[in-house]
Amino acid sequence: MQSNKLRVMTVFGTRPDTIKMAPVVHALRAEPQIADIVCVTAQHRQMLDDLLDLFGIEPEYDLNVMTPNQTLTQITTRVLEGMENVLQQAKPDVVLVHGDTSTSTAAALAAFYQNVPVGHVEAGLRTNDRWLPFPEEMNRRLTGTIASYHFAPTTLAREHLLRENVNVDDIIVTGNTVIDAFLATARRVDLPQPPRWNEIDPSRPLIVVTAHRRENHPHMRAMCEAMREIAELPWKPQIYWPVHPSPQVRPVAYEVLDGVPGVILVEPIDYAHMVAAVKASTFVLTDSGGLQEEAPCLGKPVLVMRDETERPEGLEAGTLELVGPHRKKILEASRRLLSDEAEYARMARAANPYGDGHASARIVAWLLARLRDGAFPEPFGAVRS
């Protein structure tokens, strides 16, 4: 009966958490014992809408919080206030939030105020420096403190939670849902060509770039100067950069790189286009979290333009290298991948420590086991929770 169904609300609102929560929404909707409810905050309006179309999701609630040049305080207060009415109307049994966004922290706090338990998807990532990345590290710590249920993507994330005295029975290692979304999209035979793809020379190396982290805003010029020097290397590499609309990113990128031979700057692209671009790339230069997990699926080395990463499993596996937002390090590491076949082959191993494509199914099964006396699923990897 409808009244016996477990009412699960998912809340998300940025590009990264929409990608990672979309497979969770589909897994919830496929389960007859669950009544799923989707609430979006639209912290990123246009990018959110494009992804909702791609994944075929129609939210029941839309807070529409985005405003031009919004501050973290504005995002947080609008989500907190908006969620109060949504929770009172929807009456969920549990609220699922994702990762480290301000949307997730504010939604988790709103649920706590309504005495609704919170499940944290992608729980347990840590750099152990509250300022790196900012504000994400503190967001995920706060969300983890509020959460009742913790869906850790890896064994290491689980260990972080245990060190913070989270009850072992409240944690399961699921793998990361980003792999679920990535594999489902990569299997599509109709992946569209990204914008200006006709300008790409397939005989030359291709570097796909993303850069948007707030912590890197002061270093954006140095990062762009590194890319300009990379484009001048003798291997004639091409740089394909969908430029984030942030006023701290876009003006600098276009000032330094627009018109440089081999550099193609485009407007932000949708997820399907990004998957297609990464598939065609030689390697990836990024400060994004998701690409650190996605690119290894296709055997693409990733140079991480940050000084810290919450994904040390990739460093250990050899698929990631930290180069920071530093011009010299970015240039030297790129030169090495372009010139040293052995080094490229070492990093291009396709081993992926982040998931097997079944994280969302584990989350749904665990919720039913915990809240409806179902059978607990096997965790991802060797560790049982």
N, C-alpha and C positions, 0 to 999 in steps of 0.2 A: 504493500500500500504506500501511497505517496507520503503519508505522515511518518512512515518508518524509514524513509530514505535519509541518508546522511547528507545534510546540507553543507556543501563545501563552497566557500567563496574564494576566488583567486583575485588578487589585486596587483595591478602592474600599470606602468605608464611611460616607460622610456623604451628606446629601441632595444637595448640589450635584454632587459627583463621580459619584454614582450616575446622576443625570439625564444628565450629559455622557458617561459611559462606556456607558450602555445602548445607544445606537446603534452604538458600536464593537463591543460584544458581538454584536449582531445581524449586523453586517457580517462579523465573524469566523466566526460560525456558518453564514453563507450561502456561505462559501468552502470548497470540497471539499478544497483542499490544506492546510487548517489544522485542527488539533485544538485547540479553544479550551477553556480552563480558567478558571473564575471563582472568585476568593477574595474574600470580603467580610470586613471587620474589625468591622462594626457599631459604629463610633465613634458613630454616631447610630442606635440600635436601631429605634425605632418608625418613624421617617421612612424609614429604609432599607427596612424590610419592606413598607411601603405602596408604595414605588416598585418593588420587585422584583415585586410583584403586578401593578402597572399595566403594566410592560414585559414581563411574562412570563418572568422570568429566575430560574432555580433554581441557586444557587451550588453548586459542588462542595465548597468549603471555607468555613467560617464561624468566625472567631476569637472572635466574641462578646465583645469587649473592654470594652464600655460598663459603667461603674459610676456611681452617683450622685455628682454634684459632682466628676467626674474631672478631674485636672490634666493638663496637657500632658505632663509627665514620665511619668505613669501610662499615658496613651494610647501614647506613643512606645515605652516599654519593653515593654508587652504586645504591641504589633504586632510589634516586632523579635523578641521571643522566639517568638511564635506562628508567624511566617513561616518560621523556621528549619526546623521540622518539615514544614510544608506544602511548601516548596521541595524538601526531600529526598524527599518522597513523589511529588510531581507531576513533577519533573524537566522544567520548561519550558525551551524554547530562548530565550525572551525574556519579560520581564515588563513589562507596560504599567501605568503609574500616571498619575494625573491631577493637574495643577495644583499646588495649594499647601496641601494638607491635611497634618496630622501623620501620617495614615495613609500618604500617598504617600511622604513623606520616609523614614519608618521602613521601609516595604516596599522602597523602592529601596535603602536601606542593607543590608537583609537579603539582597536579591538580589546585591548587590555582594559581600557576604561569601561567597556561594555561587558566585561567578564566573559569574553569569547576567547577560547584558546587559539594560539597562533602556531602555525607550522612554518618553519623557515627553510625554504628550498635554497640549495647551495650554501649550507651553513658551515661554519668553522674555518673559513679562509682567514688567514692572518698574515700581516707583515710584522706585527708587534711594534710598529711605530705609528702612533695615533695620527700623525700628520702625513703619512705616506701610505696609500694615496689619500688625499684630502678631497672630499669629506668621507670617502667610501670606507676607510678603515674604521672610523668611529661609528658610522652608520651600521655596519654589520655587527660590531660588538654590541651596540645598543639593541639592535633587533634580536640578536642571540640571547641577550639577557631577558627580554620580554617573552621570547618564544617558549612554548611548551614542548614542541616536537621539532627535531632537528634532522634534516635530510642532508647528510654530509656527502659531498661528491667523491671524496677519496678517503683512504685510511688515514692519511696525514691530517686532513680536516677533522676527522673523528678524534684523533689524538689531541688536537688543539682544544676541542670541546671538553674532553675528559680532564685535561689539565685545568680547565676553568670550572671544574666540579659540576658539569652537567651530568645528570643521571644517565648511566649507560643504557638503561631501558628506554630512554627518550631519544636515542640516536639510532639511525640506520645509515650505512654507507650505500648510496644508490647509484654512484656514477653521476655525471653531470648531464642535466637535461639538454644542454647546448649540443651535445653529441646526438641526441635523439633528433633535434630539429635539423642539424646539419646533414646527417645521413639521409633523412627523409627528403630534404631539398636536393641534395646531390644526386639522388636516384632519379630525379625528374629528367626525362629525355627532352624536355622543351625549355631548358634554361635559356633565358633571353640573353642576347649580347649586351654588355654594358654600354653606356653612352660613349660616343667617340671611339668605339672599339675598332673602327675601320682605320684609325691612325696608328694602331699598334702593328709593329713589324714582327711577325712570329719568329724570324730568324735571329732576333736580338734578345738579350736577357730582359726580363720584365720584373720590376719590383713594385709590389702593391703596398701603398702607405695608408695608414690611418693615424691621426693624432688629434687628441681633443682634451686630454686630462687637465683638470684645473691646476694641478701641481706643476704642469709643464708650460702653463701660459707664460711665465717669465722667461722660459728658455726657447720659445717658439722660433725666434729669429735664428738662433744657433742651429736648431734642428733643420730649418729651411736652408740655411747656408750649407749644411752638410749634404743635403739632397742635391743642391746645385753642383757641388763638387763631384758627387757620385755620377751625375749625368755627364760629366766631362771626362770620366775615366775611359781608357782606351777600348774597353769592351762595348762601348756605346750602349750602356743599359738605359732602358726606358723606365720612367717613374709614372705610375698611375695613381693619382691621389684624389679620392672623393673628399672634398674639403668640408670640414664641419662648419656650420654657419656661425659659430661663436665669434663675437667681435674681437676676441683675443686671438683667434686662429686665422680666420679668413683673410683679413686685410694684410697680415704679415705674409701669409703664403703667396698671395697674388703679387705683393710688392717684390718679393725676392725671386719667385719662380715663374711667374707668368711670362711666356714667350721664350723660356730657356729651351733650346732644342732637346727633344727627348722627354720633356716633362709635360704630362697631360693632367691638368687640373680640371675637375668636373664638380658639379653640384653633388650633394649627398646622394648615394645610390641605394636602391632597396636591397633587401637581403638576398633575393635570388640573383641579382646582378653581382653582389659581392661574392657569393659562392662561385659564380662563373669566373670572376676575375681571379680569385685565389687559385682555382683549378688551373688557370693558364699561367700563373706566376712562376718565377724562378725562386724568389723568396719574399718574405713579408717583413716590412718595417712598421712597428706599431707600438702604441701605448695602451691599446685595448686589451681588456681581459679575455673576452670571448675568442679572439683570433689566436691567442696563445694555446687554446685548446682545440680550435677547429682546424687550423692549418696543418698540424701534425697528422690529421686523418688522411691527408693527401700527400704526405711526405714532403711538406714545404718547410724549410728552416724558417725560424722566426727570430728576428732581432728585436728585442724589447727595449723601447726607448724610455725606460724607467730605471731608477736605482734600486728598487725593490720589486718583488713580485709575490703575489699570494699563491703562485703556482710553481713551487720549487720542484714538484714532480717532473715538470718539463725540463727544468735545468738538469736534474739527475738523469733523465732519459736522453739528454743531449739534443733535444729538438728546439730548445730555447737558448738564447744567450742574452744576458743583460748588457746593454750598451749605454743606458742612461740617456738623458737629453743632451748629450755632449757631442759637439761637432766632430772632434777628432776620433772618438770611439766609434761613432756611427760610420764615419768614412772608412776607418781601418777595417772594421768588421765586414762592411759591404765589399771592400776591395778583396778581402780574403775569400769570401764566398764566390766572388766572380772569377778569381784567379786560381784557386786551389781546389782541384777536383776531389781530392781525398777529404778535405775539410767539408766540402759541400755534401759529399756522400755520407759522411759521419752524421751530419745534422739532419739529413733528409730521411733518416729512418722513419718509417711510418708508424712505429709503435706508439700507441696512444694510452697514457696512463689515466685518462680522464673519463672513460666510460665505454659502454658497449651498445648503446642505443636503447636500453631498456630501463632507464632511470625513472621515467614517468610512471611506467607500470608498477615499479617497486613502491613508489610513493603512494599510489592509489591502493595497492594491496596492503601496505602497512597501515594506512589510515583505517581501512575496513577491519583489519585485525585488531587494532588498538581500540576502535570505537564501536565496532559491530561484531566482535568475536569471530572474525575470519582467521585464516591461516597466515602467519607471518611469512613474508617472502625471504628468499635467500638474498643476503646482501651482495653488493658488487665486490669482487675480490675475495680475499681469504678470511676477512674479519667478520665474525658474527656479532650482531649487536644484542 
